[in-house]
Amino acid sequence: MSQRLQNTDAYILMQFVAATKHLLAFKPAEAQREMALLGMPYLRKLQANGHDLQTCADLMRAAHGLPQRPVGKAA
């Protein structure tokens, strides 16, 4: 069975970046709060593809060109 394009990690991450790239201009605390709200659907889709929370966070940060960091750690 093949995976639909909309369910691939690359597509999910492209949509995530498009929906959240404007947040990079915000102050870190504001951006983090909004990113948590806007990013949750994409995080859930990545989890549905079999990724654990740490991997999802790393993929989402990398999609924005940000360094990975442990989940729960302050920026």
ABEGO torsion letter per residue (X at the ends): XBBBAAABAAAAAAAAAAAAAAAAABBAAAAAAAAAAAAAAAAAAAAAAGBBAAAAAAAAAAAAGBBBBBBGBBX
